[in-house]
Amino acid sequence: MNKKNKIKIVVNGKLLTVNIKFSLKNLIGKLKTPISKVAIELNEKIVDKKKLNKIYLKNRDKIEIVHFIGGG
């Protein structure tokens, strides 16, 4: 694919290039992230995990994925 079919996003501070029409669910799968153990923020707003398949990324979106860690 050429550059016209790509967008640039930032995930946890790192620049990534993905295809247009790339959903947040696609991103989670690509990163092999266990969905039950993370919180996801898109452009400073918490995302409802039930809607991941319906949220398509846009150029310059900023995603933060925070892993839950147990301890005491």
NUZAMAR-660714 format. One record per atom (N, C-alpha, C, O): residue number from 1; atom name; z, x, y; residue in three letters. Coordinates in steps of 0.001 Angstrom, whole numbers, plus 524288, in hexadecimal, padded with zeros to 5 digits. Atoms other than C-alpha are relative to their C-alpha. Layout:
k,a,c3,c1,c2,r
NUM,CA,Z,X,Y,ALA
...
***
This chain:
k,a,c3,c1,c2,r
1,N,80000,80345,7FB51,MET
1,CA,80000,80000,80000,MET
1,C,80000,80369,804E3,MET
1,O,801F8,807CC,804E4,MET
2,N,80020,7FCFA,7FB35,ASN
2,CA,7FDAB,80457,80DB6,ASN
2,C,804B2,7FEB1,80372,ASN
2,O,807CE,7FB41,8022E,ASN
3,N,7FB79,8009B,7FC90,LYS
3,CA,80759,80532,818EC,LYS
3,C,8006D,7FA96,8026B,LYS
3,O,804B2,7F8F2,803E7,LYS
4,N,7FFCD,80539,7FDAD,LYS
4,CA,80398,7F7BD,81E16,LYS
4,C,8032B,7FC3B,7FCA7,LYS
4,O,8052B,7F857,7FEA7,LYS
5,N,7FD33,8036F,8038E,ASN
5,CA,80A0C,7F19D,8122C,ASN
5,C,8059B,801BE,7FF1B,ASN
5,O,8081C,7FFFF,7FB63,ASN
6,N,7FABA,7FDD9,8009B,LYS
6,CA,816EB,7F8E3,813FE,LYS
6,C,80343,7FEE0,804D5,LYS
6,O,80136,7FE42,80923,LYS
7,N,7FC50,8006D,7FBB0,ILE
7,CA,82303,7F716,81C54,ILE
7,C,80438,80423,7FF40,ILE
7,O,80507,80610,7FAEC,ILE
8,N,7FBBD,7FC3F,8003F,LYS
8,CA,82E25,80051,81F8B,LYS
8,C,80520,7FD29,800EE,LYS
8,O,805AC,7FA21,804A0,LYS
9,N,7FACE,8024B,7FF8A,ILE
9,CA,83C3D,7FC3D,81D77,ILE
9,C,803FD,80465,7FF98,ILE
9,O,802B8,808BD,7FDF7,ILE
10,N,7FBC7,7FC33,80075,VAL
10,CA,8493C,80345,81E18,VAL
10,C,80415,7FDB2,7FC5A,VAL
10,O,80614,7F96B,7FD46,VAL
11,N,7FC21,801B2,803CF,VAL
11,CA,8526A,80227,81278,VAL
11,C,80463,80404,7FFE4,VAL
11,O,80394,80887,7FE71,VAL
12,N,7FB71,7FC83,7FFCA,ASN
12,CA,86003,807F3,81420,ASN
12,C,7FEB7,8050F,802E6,ASN
12,O,80048,8094D,80144,ASN
13,N,80134,7FB8B,7FCAE,GLY
13,CA,85AAF,810F6,81E9C,GLY
13,C,7FB3C,8032B,7FE6F,GLY
13,O,7F9CB,806DB,8012A,GLY
14,N,80496,7FD17,801D0,LYS
14,CA,84ED8,815AA,816D9,LYS
14,C,7FB0C,7FCCA,800C7,LYS
14,O,7FAEA,7F821,7FF98,LYS
15,N,804FA,8029B,7FF15,LEU
15,CA,840DA,81264,81A8A,LEU
15,C,7FD0E,7FF51,7FADD,LEU
15,O,7FC6D,80306,7F7DE,LEU
16,N,8032A,8012D,8049E,LEU
16,CA,838F3,80BBE,80FCF,LEU
16,C,7FB0B,7FD3C,801B2,LEU
16,O,7FB04,7FA6A,80598,LEU
17,N,804E5,802C7,7FF22,THR
17,CA,82AFA,806FE,80F7E,THR
17,C,7FF12,7FC78,7FB4F,THR
17,O,7FF1D,7FE3C,7F6D5,THR
18,N,800E7,803D2,8042C,VAL
18,CA,8284E,7FA9F,807B7,VAL
18,C,7FB3D,7FCB4,80155,VAL
18,O,7F946,7FCD9,805B8,VAL
19,N,80478,80374,7FF2F,ASN
19,CA,81D45,7F0EB,8060B,ASN
19,C,80172,7FB58,8036F,ASN
19,O,805F9,7F9BD,803A0,ASN
20,N,7FF54,804EF,7FD3C,ILE
20,CA,81B8A,7E536,80EEC,ILE
20,C,80145,7FBEA,7FBE1,ILE
20,O,7FFA9,7FC72,7F761,ILE
21,N,7FE53,80431,8038F,LYS
21,CA,82155,7D8E3,808B5,LYS
21,C,803AD,8020E,7FBC2,LYS
21,O,80386,80043,7F74D,LYS
22,N,7FC18,7FDC1,8037B,PHE
22,CA,82C32,7E0F1,8026B,PHE
22,C,8051C,7FD2F,80110,PHE
22,O,8070F,7FD42,80575,PHE
23,N,7FB36,80310,7FF28,SER
23,CA,83845,7D897,8005A,SER
23,C,804D5,8036A,7FF6C,SER
23,O,8049D,807C0,7FD5A,SER
24,N,7FB0C,7FD43,80089,LEU
24,CA,84661,7DCAD,8011F,LEU
24,C,8015C,8008C,7FA35,LEU
24,O,803AF,80473,7F8A2,LEU
25,N,7FF19,7FFB0,805A8,LYS
25,CA,84739,7D9B1,7F287,LYS
25,C,7FCC5,80474,7FDA1,LYS
25,O,7FEB0,80747,7FA3F,LYS
26,N,8033F,7FB9F,801D2,ASN
26,CA,83BDF,7E32B,7F016,ASN
26,C,802A4,80536,80148,ASN
26,O,802AB,808CC,7FE14,ASN
27,N,7FD6F,7FB2F,7FE52,LEU
27,CA,84348,7ED93,7F7BE,LEU
27,C,804B9,80132,7FC90,LEU
27,O,80570,805A4,7FAE1,LEU
28,N,7FB63,7FF3F,80346,ILE
28,CA,84FCE,7EB9E,7F001,ILE
28,C,7FE5A,801D9,7FA8F,ILE
28,O,800D1,80550,7F850,ILE
29,N,80206,7FE52,80510,GLY
29,CA,847FF,7ECD7,7E368,GLY
29,C,7FDF4,8058C,80019,GLY
29,O,7FEF2,80897,7FC82,GLY
30,N,80233,7FABA,7FF80,LYS
30,CA,840E7,7F8FA,7E818,LYS
30,C,80452,80421,8004B,LYS
30,O,803CA,8086B,7FE30,LYS
31,N,7FBA8,7FC56,7FF6A,LEU
31,CA,84DD4,7FF66,7EB9C,LEU
31,C,803AD,7FFEF,7FB46,LEU
31,O,8075D,80302,7FAFF,LEU
32,N,7FCC2,80095,804B3,LYS
32,CA,853B3,7FB35,7DE77,LYS
32,C,805B8,7FF2A,80167,LYS
32,O,80939,801A1,7FF38,LYS
33,N,7FACE,8012E,7FE13,THR
33,CA,85F72,7F5A8,7E579,THR
33,C,8024E,7FB5A,7FD0B,THR
33,O,7FFC9,7F746,7FCAC,THR
34,N,7FD88,80473,802AE,PRO
34,CA,868FA,7ED1B,7DDB8,PRO
34,C,801B3,7FBE8,80409,PRO
34,O,80571,7FCBC,806F1,PRO
35,N,7FF54,803F0,7FBEF,ILE
35,CA,8689E,7E0C2,7E5F4,ILE
35,C,80590,7FDD5,80053,ILE
35,O,80757,7FC5D,8048B,ILE
36,N,7FABF,80241,7FFFE,SER
36,CA,87629,7DC22,7E1E5,SER
36,C,80412,8038C,80288,SER
36,O,80866,801CF,803B2,SER
37,N,7FC31,7FC43,7FDF5,LYS
37,CA,87CB3,7E84E,7E752,LYS
37,C,7FEBA,80204,8056F,LYS
37,O,80097,8062B,806FE,LYS
38,N,8016C,7FE46,7FAC0,VAL
38,CA,876D3,7E91E,7F4E8,VAL
38,C,80033,7FB82,803EC,VAL
38,O,80006,7F6EA,80282,VAL
39,N,800D3,8039B,7FBA4,ALA
39,CA,87693,7E280,8021D,ALA
39,C,7FB23,80209,802D1,ALA
39,O,7FA5F,806C2,80350,ALA
40,N,804EE,7FE7B,7FD8C,ILE
40,CA,86983,7E26B,80938,ILE
40,C,7FFDB,7FDF0,80594,ILE
40,O,80100,7F963,8069F,ILE
41,N,8006D,80162,7FA7E,GLU
41,CA,86781,7E277,817D5,GLU
41,C,7FA67,80111,801BD,GLU
41,O,7F845,80544,800C6,GLU
42,N,8054A,7FF75,7FDEF,LEU
42,CA,85A48,7E039,81E34,LEU
42,C,80042,7FF51,805DE,LEU
42,O,8019E,7FB1E,807C8,LEU
43,N,7FFD7,8001A,7FA40,ASN
43,CA,85969,7E384,82CAC,ASN
43,C,8053D,7FE05,801F9,ASN
43,O,80583,7FA9A,80558,ASN
44,N,7FA9A,800FE,7FE6A,GLU
44,CA,8683D,7E2CB,82E09,GLU
44,C,80205,7FA8B,7FEA5,GLU
44,O,805DB,7F8C7,800F1,GLU
45,N,7FE25,80519,801C5,LYS
45,CA,86997,7D58B,82739,LYS
45,C,8006C,80006,7FA14,LYS
45,O,7FCD8,801BD,7F75E,LYS
46,N,7FF2E,8003E,805A3,ILE
46,CA,86F40,7D367,819AA,ILE
46,C,7FC17,7FC2F,7FDA1,ILE
46,O,7FB17,7F805,7FFCF,ILE
47,N,803FE,80320,802A3,VAL
47,CA,86527,7CDEB,81030,VAL
47,C,80276,7FD0C,7FB6F,VAL
47,O,8058B,7FF3E,7F878,VAL
48,N,7FE71,80324,8047D,ASP
48,CA,867CA,7C2D6,8069A,ASP
48,C,7FCC2,801D5,7FB57,ASP
48,O,7F7F6,80182,7FB75,ASP
49,N,802CC,7FDC9,8047C,LYS
49,CA,8644E,7C8CA,7F966,LYS
49,C,7FC88,7FBFC,7FD45,LYS
49,O,7F8C9,7FD74,7FAA2,LYS
50,N,8032E,8041A,8026D,LYS
50,CA,85ED3,7BBB4,7F4D2,LYS
50,C,7FA99,7FF99,80286,LYS
50,O,7F705,7FD4E,80047,LYS
51,N,804E6,8006C,7FD15,LYS
51,CA,853F4,7BD1D,7FEEF,LYS
51,C,7FCC7,80504,80005,LYS
51,O,7F8EF,80562,802E2,LYS
52,N,802AF,7FAF0,7FFF4,LEU
52,CA,84F89,7CB07,7FBE0,LEU
52,C,7FA2F,7FF8F,7FEEF,LEU
52,O,7F713,8026F,80137,LEU
53,N,8057D,80093,80173,ASN
53,CA,842BD,7C679,7F5F2,ASN
53,C,7FCBC,7FDA2,80469,ASN
53,O,7F7F8,7FE4A,80488,ASN
54,N,802C4,802AA,7FBC4,LYS
54,CA,83F41,7BEB6,80230,LYS
54,C,7FFDD,8031B,80512,LYS
54,O,7FD54,80182,808D6,LYS
55,N,7FFC7,7FCCA,7FB41,ILE
55,CA,8420A,7C970,80C1D,ILE
55,C,7FC24,8047B,7FF7F,ILE
55,O,7FCC8,807F3,7FC3B,ILE
56,N,803FE,7FBE3,8000D,TYR
56,CA,8362F,7D1E8,80ED4,TYR
56,C,8010A,803D3,80471,TYR
56,O,80244,8024A,808D5,TYR
57,N,7FEDB,7FBE8,7FC34,LEU
57,CA,837D9,7DEC3,815D7,LEU
57,C,7FB9B,8008E,803F3,LEU
57,O,7F704,7FFBC,802C6,LEU
58,N,803AF,7FF2E,7FBBF,LYS
58,CA,8315C,7E191,822CB,LYS
58,C,80072,805A9,801D2,LYS
58,O,80457,8084A,800CC,LYS
59,N,7FFFA,7FAB4,7FDE8,ASN
59,CA,82DD9,7EE50,82960,ASN
59,C,804DD,800DB,80354,ASN
59,O,8064E,7FD90,80685,ASN
60,N,7FB58,7FE4D,7FD1A,ARG
60,CA,839DA,7F557,82ECC,ARG
60,C,80504,7FD16,7FE99,ARG
60,O,808EA,7FD9B,8015E,ARG
61,N,7FB23,8026D,801C4,ASP
61,CA,843BC,7ECF1,82765,ASP
61,C,803D4,80445,7FE79,ASP
61,O,80255,80871,7FC9D,ASP
62,N,7FBD9,7FC59,80179,LYS
62,CA,850C4,7F3AF,8253F,LYS
62,C,80375,7FD56,7FBF7,LYS
62,O,805B3,7F934,7FCF6,LYS
63,N,7FD03,80224,8044F,ILE
63,CA,8579A,7F14C,8185C,ILE
63,C,8047B,803B0,7FEC1,ILE
63,O,803BF,8086B,7FE50,ILE
64,N,7FB7C,7FCFE,801C0,GLU
64,CA,86534,7F5C7,814CE,GLU
64,C,801D6,7FD8F,7FAEB,GLU
64,O,802A4,7F8D4,7FAA2,GLU
65,N,7FE1B,801CA,80507,ILE
65,CA,86998,7F4BD,806B9,ILE
65,C,8052E,802C2,7FF03,ILE
65,O,80566,8078B,7FE9A,ILE
66,N,7FACA,7FDDC,8009D,VAL
66,CA,8782D,7F689,804BD,VAL
66,C,801EC,7FEC9,7FA86,VAL
66,O,801FC,7FA41,7F8EA,VAL
67,N,7FE04,8008C,80558,HIS
67,CA,87DA6,7F8CC,7F70D,HIS
67,C,805DC,7FF03,80022,HIS
67,O,808B4,80172,80327,HIS
68,N,7FA70,80104,8009A,PHE
68,CA,88AD9,7F333,7F349,PHE
68,C,8024A,80401,7FC40,PHE
68,O,8000B,8051D,7F825,PHE
69,N,7FD71,7FC37,80354,ILE
69,CA,89434,7FD27,7EDAB,ILE
69,C,805AF,7FE50,7FF51,ILE
69,O,8087B,7FD69,8031F,ILE
70,N,7FA9E,80180,80121,GLY
70,CA,8A0E6,7F98F,7E6FD,GLY
70,C,8039C,804AF,80078,GLY
70,O,801F0,8092F,80038,GLY
71,N,7FC26,7FBCC,7FFA1,GLY
71,CA,8AD39,8014B,7E881,GLY
71,C,80533,7FDCD,801CE,GLY
71,O,805BC,7F91B,802B2,GLY
72,N,7FAEB,80210,7FE70,GLY
72,CA,8BB2A,80055,7EC60,GLY
72,C,80380,80401,80246,GLY
72,O,807E9,802CA,803C2,GLY
***
